[in-house]
Amino acid sequence: MRAIDLLACPASWLYGAVVVARNFLFDRGMIASRRFASPVVVCVGNVAVGGTGKTPHVEAVVAALKGEFRVACLSRGYGRSASGGREVGEGCSAREVGDEPRQLKNRFPDVAVMVDGNRTRGIERLIAAERPPRVVVMDDGFQHRRVTPRVSVLLVDHGRPPSTDHLLPRGRLREPFAPALRRANAVIVTKCPPSLPDGEREEIRRQLRLPAGQLLLFSTMSHGTPAPLDGTSSCRLSGGSNVLCVTGIARPGPFVRHLQGVAGGVAHLAFPDHHRFSGRDVRRVVEAFRALPEGDNYLFTTEKDATRLPLALLPGDILARAFQVPVEVRFLTPPSPLFDMIAGYARGD
């Protein structure tokens, strides 16, 4: 065992004891948890810190349901400057409401997006709206147990199976996996290779030891068409292009590799997850862009990072060459059993 693990183990054991005790109190009803009769609350979350693709999967659930039901999203609004609860309006910045809620509102302008660290209060505010939702999709609420969802969707990263991970701070797990698994109605193994053999799927099912009746789905991530940050420019990316990749996400590796597959040269400027870009950061971006070899150069960032970049500070010639790349979920197994389950509860079947 490494020295750093020896130092982290006692803290990890103490953290685990607190988490297990807390979950025991919720499981026995000694700490109250509220289940809403209406709306139907759907929780999309995980047991690991960062990088499992929660927001794209929330978007997939919203997209599947909003044609039939009035849907709303609820998020803690991680990284925002304000506290309390508020609905995300068209003019709200990522600094005010958080980058993921801002991204959700950009994707679905007609869907109410609420940010509130107190999820019970957030749902109550959505219910009190003039047009209350029939379904509330709660982003990253798996550990927020004061609300009992009607449907819980647990995301598991294909590249980081919980069975080989450890509790914080030694590892990345927020809580022990096996008891958390029992609270889920469906498990989605995310970020799978686009072609996942049947044999590997069965091996994953065996390792997870799913309770009877629990849905197991597999998904992969695909990168969409680049969108101009100035709203007008066009991108003609080719093997002769040079790209500056700017990220502030938990796991930028797949995004960088995607760009390396479509551009001649890629320079990566990495910032921490949910990083608030300052004027100094923008100057670093400008310097890195100017340092690219002469030629057909572009600046690429993720859809989430684009909500936090202060575009007004970018020189016009760079802004005209700057693009965001959306991430889409593609299911490798039909997601209809999950969406039909949620729809059935929403209809009252």
N, C-alpha and C positions, 0 to 999 in steps of 0.2 A: 504493500500500500504506500502511495506517495506521501511525503511529509505534509503536503497541503491537505490531503484527505484526512490524515490523522488529526490535524488542527480543526478541520471542519466537522468531523464526525460528532463530537459532543454537542455542538450547536445544532446539527441536523437532528440528533436524537431529541434534544429539548424541543425544537420546533415541531417534530413529529408528535411528541406527547401532547403538546398544546392543541394541534390540529385534530388528533384522534379524540381528545376529550371534548373539543367543541362539537365535532360531528356526532359523538355519542349523545350529547345533550339535545341536539336537534333531532336525532333519530328517535329518542325517547319522548319527545315533546316537551322537554324541560325548558327549552328555549322555543318561543313561539315562531312558527313559520306560516305565512298566509298563502292559501290557494285561492285564486280568483275564479269565481264561477263564470264571469265574463269580464274581460276578453280572455281568449285562449292564449296563455303565455307559453312561448317557445323559447327555450334557453339553448344558445349555441356557445359552447365553451370547451375548455380543455383542463388537463391537470398539470401541464408543463408551462413554464414561463416563455411566452413569446414564440412567434414563428410557425404556428400550425395552420395559418390561413383562416382565422376566424371571420374576419370581415368579408372576404370573398364568399364564404359559405353563407353568411347572413344575407348577402346580396342574392345568392342563389335561391334561398328560401323565400325572400321577399318577392323576387321576380316570378316564382312559381305560383304564389298565392294572390298577388295583388290584382289579378284580373277578375277574381271572384269575390274577394273580401277586402274590406277596408283594413289595411295593415299599417302598423306603426313600428318604429324601432326605438329601443331604449338602450342607452349606453352610459357607462360611468363618465365618459369624457376624459379619459386619461391624458394628463399633460396640459390640461387647460389652465388658464390663469385665474378663472373665476371659480367660486364654490357655489353650492346650492344647486337648484334645478332650473332649467329653462329649455324651451323648445328652440331647435336650430332653425333660424330664419335664413332667407337667401343672402342677407348681408352679413351674417355672422362669419367671423374668421376662425381658422383652426386654433389660433391662440386663445380665443374666447371659449370655444366649445370642444376642442380636441380634433385631431386630424381625421380619425376614423368616422366620427359623426358627420364631419364636414364632407368627407368622401361619400358617405351614404346619402346625404342630402343632394350632392351633385349628381349622383347616379339616379336618384328617385325624387325629383322635385315635388311630386304630388303625394309623397309619403311623409307623414309626421315623424320627425326624429327628435326624441327627448333625451337630454343628458341630465343625470341625477345620480350621485353616489348612493342615495337612499332609493333603492329600486322600488320599494313599496310605494313611497311617495311619488315617484315618477309615474308608475302605473295609475295611481289615483288621479294625477293631473291629466293623463291621457283620457281616462274615463270621463273626467269633468269637461272635456272639450265639447264644442258645439256638435262635432261629428266624431263620436268616440270610435275607436277601432274595434274590429272583431277579433283581430289577432295582433299580439304584441311580440315581436322578436327581440329577445334580450341578448345583446352582444356581450360575451365574456362574463356571464353571470353564474357559472357553475358553482363557484365557491360562495356566492352571495345567497345563503340559505334562508334568509328571512322571507324570501318568496319561494314557494314550491311551484315549479312550472308544471304545466299539463304535459308537455313533451320536452324532454332533455336530450340534446344531441351532443355527444362527446366526440371531440376531434382528437385523433392520434396521428402523429407525424410518422410516416413510413420510414424515414431515415433515422428517427430517434425513438425506438420503441420504449415504452415506460418500464418494461420488464428489465431493461439494462440500465435504467437511470436511478438516481437517488433523490431523496428529499433535499430541499434547500437547507443550508447553503452549499452542501457538498455537491448536490446535483441541481436539476432544474424542476423537480416535481413540487407542486404546491401542496399535495396531499397524497397519501398512499393510493396506489392505482386500483387495487382489487375492490375495496369498499366503494370507491368513487364509481367504478364501473357498474355497480348494482343500482345506482341512481339513474342511469341512462336508459332511455328507450331505444336509442339508436347510436351506433358507433360508426364514424366515418374515418377510414384510414386515408389521410391526405398526402398530397405531394408524392404520389406513387409514380413510377415510371409509366410513360404513356402506354406501353405494352406490358401488362403484368400477367405472367403465366397463371393458369388455373391452379397449378400445384403450389405456387407461392401464396396465392390467396387462401387456399385451404390450410397451409402451414400457419399463416397469420391468424386465421380463425382458431386453430388449435391452441396457439400460444396465448391468445387473449382469454380463452375459457369463458366465452360469453354465457350469461344466464339464458335459460330457455325463453324463446320468444323475442329475443333482442335482435333488432335489425343490424346487419353489417353491410356497409357500403364502402366503395373504394372510389377515390377521385384523384385527379391530377390537375395541375395548373397549366394554363396556356396563356401566352402573352398576346394581347390584342393589337389593333392598329394604332400606331403612335398618333397622339393628338397634339396639335401645336399649343404651346403655352400662350402665344399671342392671339390665338383664335383664328389665324388666317394663313399662316405659312404652310408649305407643303414639304414633305420629307422624301428624299430620293436616296435613301441609304443603300449602299452597295459595298462590295468587297474592297473598294478603293477609299472608303470613308473612314475617318477617324472620329472616335466618340469619347467624350468625357461623360462618365457615368457618375451621377451624384446620388448617394443614398443615405437615408437615416432610418433604416429598418433593422429588425432583429437578425434576419438571415438574408443578406444581399446576394449570396453566392449564385442561386439560380438565375437571378436577374442579370448579373454580370455575365454568366455563361451564355445566356440567351443573346446578349449583345455581341459577345465574342463570335457567335455563330453567324451573325449577319453583317458584321463590320470588319474592316481590315485591321484596325487597331483600337484597343479600348484602354483608356486610363480611368482608374476608379478612385473617386474621392469619397471616403466613407466617414459617416458621422454616426453617433449612437442612436439607438431606436427612439423615435418620437422627438428627435432633436429639434430645438427651436433655433432656426437659422437667424443669425445676427448679421449686422452690416459687415463685421469682420469676416464671417463665414462666406458671405457673398463675394468679398474681395478675394478670398482664397479660390472660390469657384472661377472668378474671372481670370485670375493668374494661371490657374490650371488649364483653362480653355485656351488662353493665349499661348501656352506652352506646347500645345498640340502641333504636330508637324503641319506645314502648310498644305492646304488641299481642301477637300470637301468635308468640313468638320461640323459636328453636331454635339449638342448637350442633351443627354437623356436622363430622366429621373422617373421614379415610380409615381403612380397616381396619388398615393398617400403623401409622399414627400412634396408633391406639387402644391398641396394645400397649405404647406408651411413655408415654402420658399417666397421671400419678399420680391416678387417679380419687378416691382417698380425700381428696385436697385440694380437690376441687370441692365447693362448697356444695350441699346436697341439692336445692334448687329448680332449680339449673342442671343437676345430674346427671340429674334427672328429665326434662330437655328436651334431653339430649345423645344423639347417635346416630352410629354409624359406617356407612359406605356401602361395601359390598364391590364390587370390580371383577371382572368376568367377561370371559373371552376368548370371542369369537364368530368362528368361522372363516368367511371368505367363499368359500373353496375347501374341498372335502372334505378333512379331515385324515387320513382312513383310510389313505392310502398310507404316511404317517409312522408311525402307530400300528401298522399291520400289519407294517412293517419291524422295529420294536422287538420286537413280539410274536413274530415269526418267529425272531429271535435268541434270545429267552427260552425258546422251545419247543425250540430246537435244530434247527429246520427246515433 
